[in-house]
Amino acid sequence: MSTPHSSTKRQRLSEKLHTPRSVFGIRNKKKEETEPGNDLQVQYTIQPERLYSNFHDSDSDDEDYDGLEDLTGKTWKVFRVSPLHNFEYTTVRMKQYSLRLREGLTTLLMDSTNDAHYDVNFSVAEGLAQTQNDNEAVKITVNMKKNNGENVRSKHYIGFLVCRGASKALGEEATIHLPLLLCSGTVRTTKSIHHLLRKFFDCSIDAYQITQEDLAWLCALQADEKDTRKGASQVEMTFSFPQLSVRNRIQFKIPLTSVKYLWKSIHDYNSEYASFEEVSRFYEALQQQLARVYEFNIEKGQLMRIKTPTLTISNETKLMAKTGRVLNYVLKFLYEGSAVIDTCAPTLSVEPD
């Protein structure tokens, strides 16, 4: 289904994004100890360490991300999806999935929308697969049309199942891994659609949990991003505090130039990777800077949201990217970083000294 132009672009991006200096992932930090009075040496993994190296591909052209323009400038809720079983990309199958989803929605939402008709469409989202390692993305749209003579048509749900990086090795031919779902829609319709997708493809769909550590990483990545905008840009950081109610949060603003300076003073640009240790020091420096400016103890706060000129993302995993380049590396972060690090089990081995 790909055009010659899109295939060429994907091949070019594959060469750029999968070189040794553009890897993003994790490294298991190992430690060895010898127990007193024991000749056995214990080797174990104490913590998977997240790494990245220039994976926002500063050498790539903006036109390489034209396929992501439908996703930029919009707010999305992000979900994590397990492999889809009995899934096929054929036109016939896509029509069948559309029909089954429409029938399921008509049944589940009948009590509140008796006069509604659902128009459901499954399709391949052209241009969203950025490299040859990415499975083709899938677009799901649900429009609702009232049958009360008003001919009112509204977009009830839109979702994109996407992959970034090499997907898991799957033994079954009709099993596809599209681990990230970006969607927008009413709460009830979204819950109903995801319930039906779980049944259709024997998969799990769960809200993606963004941690404070993830937000600190993304703030560092934004500090490493070139800013070509005119005027004074700012980074807005939103915190919650134990003494405040859940809904009461405090926003702090810091010039983007200051954020970039802090990261530049901490990150070793001669190193192949940026490490978790550097990001931890960077985040501590940010807290100290905010404490000096606002005379407020930031350390007791929980970082809930960051907003920069090109990215807004929260711990509720509401994501909005202004450019295709930024959206692409955030998707890579969510998949190759947080999604992978959760699957790393510590190992323990005992070897003779």
C-alpha positions in Angstrom: 0.0 0.0 0.0 3.0 2.3 0.3 4.0 4.6 -2.5 7.5 4.6 -4.1 8.1 8.0 -2.4 7.1 6.8 1.0 9.2 3.6 0.7 12.3 5.7 -0.3 11.7 8.0 2.7 11.4 5.1 5.1 14.6 3.5 3.8 16.4 6.8 4.2 15.1 7.2 7.8 16.0 3.6 8.6 19.6 4.4 7.7 19.5 7.5 9.9 17.6 6.2 12.9 19.3 2.8 13.3 23.0 3.7 13.3 25.1 3.0 16.5 25.0 6.7 17.4 21.2 7.0 17.2 20.1 4.2 19.6 17.7 4.8 22.3 17.0 2.1 24.9 18.3 0.6 28.1 21.5 -0.9 29.5 21.5 -3.3 32.5 23.9 -2.0 35.1 25.6 -4.9 36.8 27.3 -5.2 40.2 29.5 -7.9 41.6 30.0 -8.7 45.3 31.8 -11.4 47.2 30.1 -12.4 50.4 32.4 -12.5 53.5 33.6 -16.0 54.3 32.2 -17.3 51.0 34.2 -18.0 47.8 31.1 -17.5 45.6 30.9 -14.3 43.7 27.4 -12.9 43.3 26.6 -10.9 40.1 23.3 -9.3 39.7 21.5 -6.5 37.8 20.6 -3.7 40.2 18.7 -1.5 37.8 18.0 -1.2 34.1 19.5 2.1 32.9 17.8 4.2 30.3 20.1 5.7 27.6 19.7 7.8 24.5 21.9 9.1 21.8 20.8 11.8 19.4 17.7 9.8 18.5 15.7 13.0 17.6 17.8 12.8 14.4 18.8 16.5 14.0 20.2 15.7 10.5 16.8 14.6 9.1 14.7 16.9 7.0 11.4 18.3 8.2 9.7 16.8 5.1 10.6 13.4 6.4 7.8 13.8 8.9 5.1 15.1 6.6 3.2 11.9 7.2 2.7 12.9 10.9 1.0 16.2 10.1 -2.4 14.8 10.9 -1.2 14.1 14.4 0.6 17.3 15.2 -1.1 20.3 16.9 -3.8 18.0 18.5 -4.1 16.6 22.0 -4.1 12.9 22.2 -4.6 10.4 25.0 -1.9 7.6 24.8 -2.6 3.9 25.5 -0.3 0.9 25.6 -1.5 -2.0 23.4 -0.3 -5.7 23.5 0.0 -7.6 20.2 -3.1 -7.9 18.1 -4.0 -11.5 17.3 -5.8 -12.6 14.1 -5.2 -9.2 12.6 -4.7 -8.7 8.8 -4.1 -5.6 6.7 -6.2 -6.8 3.7 -9.1 -4.6 2.4 -11.6 -7.3 3.1 -10.5 -7.7 6.7 -10.6 -3.9 7.3 -14.2 -3.8 6.1 -15.0 -6.7 8.4 -13.4 -5.0 11.4 -15.4 -1.8 10.6 -18.7 -3.8 10.4 -18.1 -5.7 13.7 -17.1 -2.5 15.5 -20.2 -0.7 14.2 -22.5 -3.5 15.3 -20.8 -3.7 18.7 -21.1 0.1 19.3 -24.8 0.0 18.3 -25.4 -2.6 21.0 -23.3 -1.0 23.8 -24.5 2.6 23.3 -28.1 1.9 22.4 -29.6 3.2 25.7 -28.3 6.8 25.2 -28.2 7.1 21.4 -31.4 5.4 20.1 -31.6 7.8 17.2 -27.9 7.5 16.2 -26.2 5.8 13.3 -22.5 5.0 13.5 -20.1 5.3 10.6 -17.0 3.2 11.4 -13.9 2.9 9.3 -10.7 0.9 9.7 -7.9 1.8 7.3 -4.1 1.8 6.9 -2.7 5.2 7.9 -0.3 6.0 5.1 2.9 7.8 6.0 2.9 7.0 9.7 5.4 4.2 9.4 8.7 6.1 9.5 11.2 3.2 9.0 11.3 -0.2 7.5 11.1 -1.7 11.0 7.8 -0.1 11.7 4.5 -2.0 11.1 2.0 0.0 9.1 -0.1 2.2 11.3 -3.9 1.7 11.5 -6.5 4.5 11.7 -9.9 4.0 13.3 -12.6 6.6 13.0 -16.1 6.6 14.4 -18.6 9.2 13.3 -22.1 9.5 14.7 -25.1 10.7 12.6 -28.4 11.5 14.3 -31.5 9.9 12.7 -33.9 12.6 13.9 -34.1 14.5 10.7 -31.4 17.1 11.6 -28.7 15.3 9.7 -26.1 16.2 12.3 -22.8 14.4 11.9 -20.1 14.5 14.6 -16.7 12.9 15.0 -17.1 10.6 18.0 -13.7 8.9 18.1 -10.4 8.9 16.1 -7.5 6.6 17.0 -4.1 5.7 15.5 -2.4 2.4 16.3 1.3 3.0 15.6 4.7 1.4 16.0 8.1 2.9 16.5 11.2 0.8 16.2 11.6 -3.0 15.7 8.5 -4.7 17.1 8.6 -7.8 19.2 9.3 -11.1 17.5 5.9 -12.8 17.1 5.5 -16.4 16.1 2.0 -16.2 14.7 1.7 -14.9 11.2 -1.6 -13.1 11.8 -0.3 -11.3 15.0 0.7 -7.7 14.7 2.4 -5.5 17.3 1.2 -1.8 17.2 2.1 -0.9 20.8 0.9 2.7 21.0 -2.6 4.0 20.5 -3.2 7.7 20.2 -6.8 8.6 20.4 -9.4 11.3 21.0 -13.0 10.9 21.7 -15.8 11.0 24.3 -15.1 9.0 27.4 -18.0 6.5 27.0 -17.3 5.9 23.3 -13.6 5.4 24.0 -14.2 2.9 26.7 -16.7 1.0 24.5 -14.3 0.9 21.5 -11.4 -0.3 23.5 -13.6 -3.0 25.1 -14.5 -4.2 21.7 -11.0 -4.1 20.3 -9.8 -6.2 23.3 -12.5 -8.9 22.4 -11.8 -8.8 18.7 -8.0 -9.1 18.8 -7.4 -10.8 22.2 -5.3 -7.9 23.4 -4.9 -5.6 26.3 -5.3 -1.8 26.1 -4.3 0.2 29.1 -3.7 3.9 29.7 0.0 4.7 29.4 1.5 5.8 32.8 4.0 8.6 32.5 6.2 9.0 35.6 8.0 12.0 37.0 11.2 10.4 35.7 9.7 10.2 32.2 8.8 13.8 32.3 12.3 14.7 33.4 13.8 12.8 30.5 11.4 14.5 28.1 12.4 17.9 29.5 16.1 17.0 28.9 15.3 16.0 25.3 13.5 19.3 24.8 16.6 21.1 26.1 18.6 19.2 23.5 16.2 20.2 20.7 17.1 23.2 18.4 14.8 26.2 19.0 14.4 28.3 15.9 11.5 30.4 17.3 11.9 34.1 17.7 11.3 35.8 21.0 11.7 34.5 24.6 10.5 30.9 24.9 9.6 29.4 28.2 9.2 25.9 29.8 6.2 25.6 32.0 6.4 22.9 34.7 3.3 21.9 36.7 3.6 20.3 40.2 1.3 18.8 42.7 2.1 19.0 46.5 0.9 16.8 49.4 -0.6 19.7 51.2 -2.8 20.6 48.3 -5.9 18.9 46.9 -5.5 16.8 43.8 -7.0 19.5 41.5 -4.9 22.3 43.0 -1.5 22.4 41.2 1.2 25.1 40.9 2.8 26.1 37.7 6.3 27.4 37.4 7.9 29.0 34.4 11.6 29.1 33.5 13.2 30.5 30.3 14.0 27.8 27.7 17.5 29.3 27.4 18.1 28.6 31.1 16.9 25.0 30.7 19.2 24.6 27.7 22.1 26.1 29.7 21.6 23.7 32.6 21.5 20.6 30.3 24.6 21.8 28.4 26.5 22.3 31.6 25.7 18.7 32.7 25.6 16.6 29.6 28.9 15.3 28.2 28.5 15.8 24.4 31.7 13.8 23.8 29.9 10.7 25.2 28.0 8.4 22.9 25.0 8.4 25.3 23.1 10.6 27.7 22.5 8.6 30.9 20.0 8.5 33.7 22.6 10.0 36.0 22.8 13.1 33.8 19.1 13.4 33.7 18.8 13.1 37.5 21.4 15.8 38.0 19.7 18.0 35.4 16.3 17.6 37.1 17.9 18.5 40.5 19.5 21.6 39.0 16.1 22.6 37.6 14.5 22.2 41.0 17.2 24.3 42.6 16.8 27.0 39.9 13.0 27.2 40.5 13.5 27.3 44.2 15.9 30.3 43.9 13.6 32.2 41.6 10.3 31.5 43.3 11.6 31.0 46.9 9.5 27.8 47.1 10.5 24.3 48.1 10.0 22.4 44.9 11.6 19.1 46.1 8.4 18.0 47.9 6.4 18.4 44.7 5.5 15.8 42.1 6.1 16.9 38.5 2.8 16.4 36.7 3.2 18.2 33.3 5.7 20.0 31.1 4.9 22.5 28.4 7.5 23.8 25.9 7.1 25.7 22.6 6.8 22.3 20.8 5.6 19.8 23.3 3.0 19.4 26.0 2.7 16.1 27.9 1.3 15.2 31.3 1.4 12.2 33.7 -2.2 11.6 32.5 -0.5 10.9 29.2 -2.2 13.7 27.3 0.2 14.5 24.5 0.4 17.4 22.1 3.4 17.9 19.8 3.7 20.9 17.5 6.0 19.3 14.9 6.4 15.9 13.3 10.0 15.7 14.4 9.1 16.1 18.1 6.2 13.8 17.9 8.4 11.1 16.3 11.0 11.1 19.0 8.4 11.2 21.8 6.7 8.2 20.3 10.1 6.5 20.1 10.7 7.4 23.8 7.3 6.0 24.9 7.9 2.8 23.0 11.6 2.1 23.2 12.1 3.7 26.6 9.2 3.3 29.0 7.6 0.4 27.3 10.8 -1.6 27.1 12.1 -0.8 30.6 9.0 -2.2 32.2 9.8 -5.6 30.7 13.4 -5.9 32.0 13.5 -8.4 34.8 16.5 -8.4 37.2 18.7 -11.4 36.8 20.7 -13.2 39.5 23.6 -15.6 38.8 26.2 -17.3 41.0 29.6 -18.1 39.6 32.8 -19.6 41.2 35.4 -17.0 42.0 
